[in-house]
Amino acid sequence: MSAPHGNAASPFRQPRAVWAVAFACVISFMGIGLVDPILPALAKNLHATPSQVSLLFSSYLIVTAVAMLFVGWFSSRFGAKRTLVIGLAVIVVFAALAGTSGSINGIVGFRAGWGLGNALFIATSLAVIVASASGGFGGAIILYETALGLGIAVGPLLGGELGGISWRGPFFGVAVLMAIALIATAVFVPDLPKPKHVTSPLAPLKALRHRGLLTMGIMALLYNWGFFTMLGYAPYPMELDAHRLGLVFTGWGLLVAAFSVFFAPRLQARYGTAPVLYVNLVGLSIVMAVIAAGVATPTVVIVAVIVSGAFIGINNTLTTQAVMLVSPVERPVASSAYGFLRFIGGGLAPYAAGKLADATDLSVPFYLGAATFLLAIPVLASGHRLLREAEQHTDEGEPVIPTLTPVGKPASGNTPRIIVAVAAHTEAPAIVDAAARLARDTHSPLEVVHVQLTAVVEELVADTETPDQARAAVTAHLDRLGAQGVPATGQILTTVGDHSAAGRVLARHAADTGARAIAVGRSPHGPLTQFAEGSFTTALTHAATCTVVLVEPDNAPRQLTSATLPTLRDGAA
């Protein structure tokens, strides 16, 4: 594929369409954490109990959950841009109405409408950014993840600042910012082609008949029960004003973003999905039990909530990975089914916690949250075999672990081959041609391996390209090489989320076929992208039993080793 690039293309050099949607993503991801700093103020000013105020979460999340079942059908029928624009418009209207409301019931109702708009938006935003971005798929994903991180971290901060002026401030602030995003999206985002097939609105519910998907979905429901119990009720025992609550949840959000984007993929690559989730759920249970036991001590609650951000960030990413691993249905359908169960758990938890707190005391909902985290462990364990088998091989549905699919005529003869790995970016033809020169010099046949990537961000998935586009890219390389008189075959290496795993699979393929060498080019992605996704080239170099070389159009091939990789990452090469 590609080695680290000394002059990597910035993921932030993007068309205006991408920036419009990315800005909207930041505001959208603010939506949940935004209201946390004003929960006590709402209860005081509107003469509501904490259990009544908790319905702000419940109405928002339950409507989002139900809408997740239908947004795939809506988007495939009416197009991604129209879905985005409608979702943004709905958010603008209902956020503004929430700000004008004079009762807690009114705000709860308007938050439900906000949840509908949010579901329409999040279902299509990642796909639009990927389709519109320049500089390759990796840049689009790192930009989306940056927007996610900013939204999660800045939402509570903005909510605290505006909430310090008035509890209405956060609602009006979102309405104004989303209105700007709506105008920018309508003006700058082009119409995108509709899918060839319209998704059935019943497909997500039918998908839950599959044991693996249902098991992981129930596990996510239990996890989100504990998560949103904390999010909905932790502000009360902290005894802070809106400004200081905003700072606390900003610290929490920074850890959520960092561990979701940067650390979760690397922990998964090293230890596996299930083991990391087991440990993580135990950690979350301990943190919730600490909050429950120390509910009368604000400092204990504050520290525990901030620390929980690390566990929540890991869990958000790896739970989605687990769903994709075991699901035998199309990824967008699996994502919708998982989102439905996930948000149902998040929506029911604050309401139930409020009733428990009213009937007993404030520690009981947190103890129940700790118990749901623990209960998620045996649920996950009941699907452990399915998850382990999925990580080893895939018998049905879409492949999730890296898999190789031949393209063109199979290789003939026993001459050791040169393998060149490329992805879908503008430098791919030059890398293949440079590898072809190496193949001619060594009198070796050439095998072109096109790496087709799928990203997993939160509950969303996005493909770099369709299978037909990947096959067309390989065919174009083979036709060009045939015209040059270079004997060549092709493969498509499909991978989801973890680039390191793809590197290790290619290393095994090279060993199994007795390859002479593996050639890669320089990556168009920067070090931040490579750290977040896991480095294909690093894993390949460490795992390969044959020579791995860096090929460039104007330079001689250069062997890659564990010693030379750091110099490439530092841009010294």
Secondary structure, DSSP 4 states (H G I P E B T S, - for coil): -EE--TTPPPTT---HHHHHHHHHHHHHHHHHHTTGGGHHHHHHHTT--HHHHTHHHHHHHHHHHHHHHHHHHHHHHH-HHHHHHHHHHHHHHHHHHHHH--SHHHHHHHHHHHHHHHHHHHHHHHHHHHHH-SS-HHHHHHHHHHHHHHHHHHHHHHHHHHHHH-TTHHHHHHHHHHHHHHHHHHHHSPP-PPPSSPPPTTHHHHHTTSHHHHHHHHHHHHHHHHHHHHHHHTHHHHT--HHHHHHHHHHHHHHHHHIIIIIHHHHHHHH-HHHHHHHHHHHHHHHHHHHHHTTT-HHHHHHHHHHHHHHHHHHHHHHHHHHHHH--S-HHHHHHHHHHHHHHHHHHHHHHHHHHHHHS-THHHHHHHHHHHHHHHHHHHHTHHHHHHHHH---SSS--S-EEEEESSPP-SSPPPEEEEE-SSTTHHHHHHHHHHHHHHTT--EEEEEEEEEEEETTEEEESS-HHHHHHHHHHHHHHHHHTT--EEEEEEEEES-HHHHHHHHHHHHHHHT-SEEEEEE-SS-HHHHHHH--HHHHHHHH-SSEEEEEETTEEEEE--TTTHHHHHTT--
